[in-house]
Amino acid sequence: MNALRNKVQLIGRVGSTPEVKEVGQGKKVANVSLATNEVYYNEKGEKVETTQWHHLVSWNHAEIFERFVEKGKEIAIEGKLTYRNYEDKEGNKRYVTEVIVQEVLLL
């Protein structure tokens, strides 16, 4: 049951070319945005589409993102939510929500 405490599953389209960096001793990390869409009808019967953007970070599958994933491609991921904050150049505190990818499926 512990595995269900922080689990995210998303299917969406990649918003940009994955940014893959080498972080030492051959280890790579991939950063990419993912768009998920929802379509529903409001009380007036009008079709409404909403898009949510998610920031993905992948340590274990960076090579898959580098070789096979491109902007517009549909993928499914499973991972966990993480939160962090930092101070920007102007001294403002910024908050970031990320999905750490544990599994990726190319659709």
PyMOL CGO cylinders between C-alpha atoms (Angstrom):
from pymol import cmd
from pymol.cgo import CYLINDER

trace = [
    CYLINDER, 0.00, 0.00, 0.00, 2.97, 2.36, 0.51, 0.3, 1, 1, 1, 1, 1, 1,
    CYLINDER, 2.97, 2.36, 0.51, 3.50, 2.49, -3.26, 0.3, 1, 1, 1, 1, 1, 1,
    CYLINDER, 3.50, 2.49, -3.26, 0.14, 4.26, -3.64, 0.3, 1, 1, 1, 1, 1, 1,
    CYLINDER, 0.14, 4.26, -3.64, 0.97, 7.17, -1.33, 0.3, 1, 1, 1, 1, 1, 1,
    CYLINDER, 0.97, 7.17, -1.33, 2.67, 9.34, -3.95, 0.3, 1, 1, 1, 1, 1, 1,
    CYLINDER, 2.67, 9.34, -3.95, 1.91, 8.04, -7.43, 0.3, 1, 1, 1, 1, 1, 1,
    CYLINDER, 1.91, 8.04, -7.43, 1.18, 10.00, -10.59, 0.3, 1, 1, 1, 1, 1, 1,
    CYLINDER, 1.18, 10.00, -10.59, 0.08, 8.53, -13.92, 0.3, 1, 1, 1, 1, 1, 1,
    CYLINDER, 0.08, 8.53, -13.92, -0.22, 10.82, -16.93, 0.3, 1, 1, 1, 1, 1, 1,
    CYLINDER, -0.22, 10.82, -16.93, -0.86, 10.44, -20.64, 0.3, 1, 1, 1, 1, 1, 1,
    CYLINDER, -0.86, 10.44, -20.64, -0.16, 13.48, -22.73, 0.3, 1, 1, 1, 1, 1, 1,
    CYLINDER, -0.16, 13.48, -22.73, 1.82, 15.14, -25.49, 0.3, 1, 1, 1, 1, 1, 1,
    CYLINDER, 1.82, 15.14, -25.49, 5.39, 16.32, -25.13, 0.3, 1, 1, 1, 1, 1, 1,
    CYLINDER, 5.39, 16.32, -25.13, 5.55, 20.12, -25.27, 0.3, 1, 1, 1, 1, 1, 1,
    CYLINDER, 5.55, 20.12, -25.27, 9.19, 20.58, -26.29, 0.3, 1, 1, 1, 1, 1, 1,
    CYLINDER, 9.19, 20.58, -26.29, 12.27, 18.67, -27.27, 0.3, 1, 1, 1, 1, 1, 1,
    CYLINDER, 12.27, 18.67, -27.27, 13.60, 16.96, -24.11, 0.3, 1, 1, 1, 1, 1, 1,
    CYLINDER, 13.60, 16.96, -24.11, 16.58, 18.70, -22.52, 0.3, 1, 1, 1, 1, 1, 1,
    CYLINDER, 16.58, 18.70, -22.52, 19.10, 16.01, -21.63, 0.3, 1, 1, 1, 1, 1, 1,
    CYLINDER, 19.10, 16.01, -21.63, 22.17, 16.86, -19.56, 0.3, 1, 1, 1, 1, 1, 1,
    CYLINDER, 22.17, 16.86, -19.56, 25.10, 14.76, -18.47, 0.3, 1, 1, 1, 1, 1, 1,
    CYLINDER, 25.10, 14.76, -18.47, 25.62, 15.19, -14.73, 0.3, 1, 1, 1, 1, 1, 1,
    CYLINDER, 25.62, 15.19, -14.73, 28.86, 13.31, -14.25, 0.3, 1, 1, 1, 1, 1, 1,
    CYLINDER, 28.86, 13.31, -14.25, 30.28, 9.83, -14.71, 0.3, 1, 1, 1, 1, 1, 1,
    CYLINDER, 30.28, 9.83, -14.71, 28.00, 9.08, -17.65, 0.3, 1, 1, 1, 1, 1, 1,
    CYLINDER, 28.00, 9.08, -17.65, 24.79, 9.76, -15.64, 0.3, 1, 1, 1, 1, 1, 1,
    CYLINDER, 24.79, 9.76, -15.64, 22.12, 11.72, -17.53, 0.3, 1, 1, 1, 1, 1, 1,
    CYLINDER, 22.12, 11.72, -17.53, 18.95, 13.56, -16.58, 0.3, 1, 1, 1, 1, 1, 1,
    CYLINDER, 18.95, 13.56, -16.58, 16.10, 14.53, -18.92, 0.3, 1, 1, 1, 1, 1, 1,
    CYLINDER, 16.10, 14.53, -18.92, 13.76, 17.48, -18.40, 0.3, 1, 1, 1, 1, 1, 1,
    CYLINDER, 13.76, 17.48, -18.40, 10.65, 17.90, -20.51, 0.3, 1, 1, 1, 1, 1, 1,
    CYLINDER, 10.65, 17.90, -20.51, 7.16, 19.41, -20.36, 0.3, 1, 1, 1, 1, 1, 1,
    CYLINDER, 7.16, 19.41, -20.36, 4.02, 17.34, -20.85, 0.3, 1, 1, 1, 1, 1, 1,
    CYLINDER, 4.02, 17.34, -20.85, 0.57, 18.66, -21.76, 0.3, 1, 1, 1, 1, 1, 1,
    CYLINDER, 0.57, 18.66, -21.76, -2.56, 16.82, -20.63, 0.3, 1, 1, 1, 1, 1, 1,
    CYLINDER, -2.56, 16.82, -20.63, -5.94, 17.83, -22.05, 0.3, 1, 1, 1, 1, 1, 1,
    CYLINDER, -5.94, 17.83, -22.05, -9.42, 17.57, -20.64, 0.3, 1, 1, 1, 1, 1, 1,
    CYLINDER, -9.42, 17.57, -20.64, -12.60, 18.12, -22.64, 0.3, 1, 1, 1, 1, 1, 1,
    CYLINDER, -12.60, 18.12, -22.64, -15.99, 18.65, -21.03, 0.3, 1, 1, 1, 1, 1, 1,
    CYLINDER, -15.99, 18.65, -21.03, -19.27, 20.45, -21.67, 0.3, 1, 1, 1, 1, 1, 1,
    CYLINDER, -19.27, 20.45, -21.67, -20.34, 23.32, -19.43, 0.3, 1, 1, 1, 1, 1, 1,
    CYLINDER, -20.34, 23.32, -19.43, -23.87, 23.99, -18.19, 0.3, 1, 1, 1, 1, 1, 1,
    CYLINDER, -23.87, 23.99, -18.19, -24.70, 25.81, -21.47, 0.3, 1, 1, 1, 1, 1, 1,
    CYLINDER, -24.70, 25.81, -21.47, -23.70, 22.73, -23.46, 0.3, 1, 1, 1, 1, 1, 1,
    CYLINDER, -23.70, 22.73, -23.46, -20.58, 24.41, -24.82, 0.3, 1, 1, 1, 1, 1, 1,
    CYLINDER, -20.58, 24.41, -24.82, -17.47, 22.33, -25.35, 0.3, 1, 1, 1, 1, 1, 1,
    CYLINDER, -17.47, 22.33, -25.35, -14.61, 23.42, -23.07, 0.3, 1, 1, 1, 1, 1, 1,
    CYLINDER, -14.61, 23.42, -23.07, -11.01, 22.24, -23.48, 0.3, 1, 1, 1, 1, 1, 1,
    CYLINDER, -11.01, 22.24, -23.48, -8.41, 22.77, -20.78, 0.3, 1, 1, 1, 1, 1, 1,
    CYLINDER, -8.41, 22.77, -20.78, -4.71, 22.00, -20.85, 0.3, 1, 1, 1, 1, 1, 1,
    CYLINDER, -4.71, 22.00, -20.85, -2.50, 21.36, -17.84, 0.3, 1, 1, 1, 1, 1, 1,
    CYLINDER, -2.50, 21.36, -17.84, 1.29, 21.51, -18.14, 0.3, 1, 1, 1, 1, 1, 1,
    CYLINDER, 1.29, 21.51, -18.14, 3.54, 19.22, -16.12, 0.3, 1, 1, 1, 1, 1, 1,
    CYLINDER, 3.54, 19.22, -16.12, 7.31, 19.37, -15.66, 0.3, 1, 1, 1, 1, 1, 1,
    CYLINDER, 7.31, 19.37, -15.66, 8.89, 15.91, -15.92, 0.3, 1, 1, 1, 1, 1, 1,
    CYLINDER, 8.89, 15.91, -15.92, 12.34, 14.93, -14.65, 0.3, 1, 1, 1, 1, 1, 1,
    CYLINDER, 12.34, 14.93, -14.65, 13.75, 11.53, -15.61, 0.3, 1, 1, 1, 1, 1, 1,
    CYLINDER, 13.75, 11.53, -15.61, 16.96, 10.08, -14.23, 0.3, 1, 1, 1, 1, 1, 1,
    CYLINDER, 16.96, 10.08, -14.23, 16.42, 6.40, -15.04, 0.3, 1, 1, 1, 1, 1, 1,
    CYLINDER, 16.42, 6.40, -15.04, 15.04, 6.87, -18.56, 0.3, 1, 1, 1, 1, 1, 1,
    CYLINDER, 15.04, 6.87, -18.56, 17.01, 9.89, -19.82, 0.3, 1, 1, 1, 1, 1, 1,
    CYLINDER, 17.01, 9.89, -19.82, 18.41, 7.91, -22.74, 0.3, 1, 1, 1, 1, 1, 1,
    CYLINDER, 18.41, 7.91, -22.74, 14.90, 6.91, -23.88, 0.3, 1, 1, 1, 1, 1, 1,
    CYLINDER, 14.90, 6.91, -23.88, 13.84, 10.56, -23.80, 0.3, 1, 1, 1, 1, 1, 1,
    CYLINDER, 13.84, 10.56, -23.80, 17.00, 11.55, -25.68, 0.3, 1, 1, 1, 1, 1, 1,
    CYLINDER, 17.00, 11.55, -25.68, 16.66, 8.94, -28.43, 0.3, 1, 1, 1, 1, 1, 1,
    CYLINDER, 16.66, 8.94, -28.43, 12.92, 8.47, -28.96, 0.3, 1, 1, 1, 1, 1, 1,
    CYLINDER, 12.92, 8.47, -28.96, 10.90, 11.36, -27.53, 0.3, 1, 1, 1, 1, 1, 1,
    CYLINDER, 10.90, 11.36, -27.53, 10.24, 14.53, -29.49, 0.3, 1, 1, 1, 1, 1, 1,
    CYLINDER, 10.24, 14.53, -29.49, 7.87, 17.48, -29.37, 0.3, 1, 1, 1, 1, 1, 1,
    CYLINDER, 7.87, 17.48, -29.37, 4.26, 16.45, -30.04, 0.3, 1, 1, 1, 1, 1, 1,
    CYLINDER, 4.26, 16.45, -30.04, 4.79, 12.74, -29.31, 0.3, 1, 1, 1, 1, 1, 1,
    CYLINDER, 4.79, 12.74, -29.31, 2.21, 11.09, -27.04, 0.3, 1, 1, 1, 1, 1, 1,
    CYLINDER, 2.21, 11.09, -27.04, 3.67, 9.31, -24.01, 0.3, 1, 1, 1, 1, 1, 1,
    CYLINDER, 3.67, 9.31, -24.01, 2.44, 7.74, -20.79, 0.3, 1, 1, 1, 1, 1, 1,
    CYLINDER, 2.44, 7.74, -20.79, 4.43, 8.13, -17.59, 0.3, 1, 1, 1, 1, 1, 1,
    CYLINDER, 4.43, 8.13, -17.59, 4.27, 6.94, -14.04, 0.3, 1, 1, 1, 1, 1, 1,
    CYLINDER, 4.27, 6.94, -14.04, 6.14, 8.69, -11.29, 0.3, 1, 1, 1, 1, 1, 1,
    CYLINDER, 6.14, 8.69, -11.29, 5.90, 10.70, -8.09, 0.3, 1, 1, 1, 1, 1, 1,
    CYLINDER, 5.90, 10.70, -8.09, 5.31, 14.37, -7.27, 0.3, 1, 1, 1, 1, 1, 1,
    CYLINDER, 5.31, 14.37, -7.27, 8.08, 16.42, -5.76, 0.3, 1, 1, 1, 1, 1, 1,
    CYLINDER, 8.08, 16.42, -5.76, 8.21, 20.04, -4.65, 0.3, 1, 1, 1, 1, 1, 1,
    CYLINDER, 8.21, 20.04, -4.65, 11.21, 22.32, -4.31, 0.3, 1, 1, 1, 1, 1, 1,
    CYLINDER, 11.21, 22.32, -4.31, 11.95, 26.00, -4.07, 0.3, 1, 1, 1, 1, 1, 1,
    CYLINDER, 11.95, 26.00, -4.07, 14.83, 28.27, -4.92, 0.3, 1, 1, 1, 1, 1, 1,
    CYLINDER, 14.83, 28.27, -4.92, 15.74, 31.94, -5.05, 0.3, 1, 1, 1, 1, 1, 1,
    CYLINDER, 15.74, 31.94, -5.05, 16.02, 33.54, -8.50, 0.3, 1, 1, 1, 1, 1, 1,
    CYLINDER, 16.02, 33.54, -8.50, 18.57, 36.17, -9.59, 0.3, 1, 1, 1, 1, 1, 1,
    CYLINDER, 18.57, 36.17, -9.59, 16.37, 38.99, -8.31, 0.3, 1, 1, 1, 1, 1, 1,
    CYLINDER, 16.37, 38.99, -8.31, 16.05, 37.37, -4.88, 0.3, 1, 1, 1, 1, 1, 1,
    CYLINDER, 16.05, 37.37, -4.88, 12.44, 36.19, -5.37, 0.3, 1, 1, 1, 1, 1, 1,
    CYLINDER, 12.44, 36.19, -5.37, 11.50, 32.81, -3.94, 0.3, 1, 1, 1, 1, 1, 1,
    CYLINDER, 11.50, 32.81, -3.94, 10.24, 30.43, -6.65, 0.3, 1, 1, 1, 1, 1, 1,
    CYLINDER, 10.24, 30.43, -6.65, 8.33, 27.20, -6.13, 0.3, 1, 1, 1, 1, 1, 1,
    CYLINDER, 8.33, 27.20, -6.13, 8.49, 24.24, -8.52, 0.3, 1, 1, 1, 1, 1, 1,
    CYLINDER, 8.49, 24.24, -8.52, 6.31, 21.13, -8.76, 0.3, 1, 1, 1, 1, 1, 1,
    CYLINDER, 6.31, 21.13, -8.76, 7.86, 18.27, -10.72, 0.3, 1, 1, 1, 1, 1, 1,
    CYLINDER, 7.86, 18.27, -10.72, 7.01, 14.68, -11.61, 0.3, 1, 1, 1, 1, 1, 1,
    CYLINDER, 7.01, 14.68, -11.61, 9.97, 12.35, -11.14, 0.3, 1, 1, 1, 1, 1, 1,
    CYLINDER, 9.97, 12.35, -11.14, 9.48, 9.75, -13.88, 0.3, 1, 1, 1, 1, 1, 1,
    CYLINDER, 9.48, 9.75, -13.88, 9.83, 6.13, -12.81, 0.3, 1, 1, 1, 1, 1, 1,
    CYLINDER, 9.83, 6.13, -12.81, 8.32, 4.50, -15.93, 0.3, 1, 1, 1, 1, 1, 1,
    CYLINDER, 8.32, 4.50, -15.93, 7.76, 5.77, -19.46, 0.3, 1, 1, 1, 1, 1, 1,
    CYLINDER, 7.76, 5.77, -19.46, 5.75, 4.25, -22.30, 0.3, 1, 1, 1, 1, 1, 1,
    CYLINDER, 5.75, 4.25, -22.30, 5.96, 5.51, -25.88, 0.3, 1, 1, 1, 1, 1, 1,
    CYLINDER, 5.96, 5.51, -25.88, 2.52, 5.57, -27.50, 0.3, 1, 1, 1, 1, 1, 1,
]
cmd.load_cgo(trace, "trace")
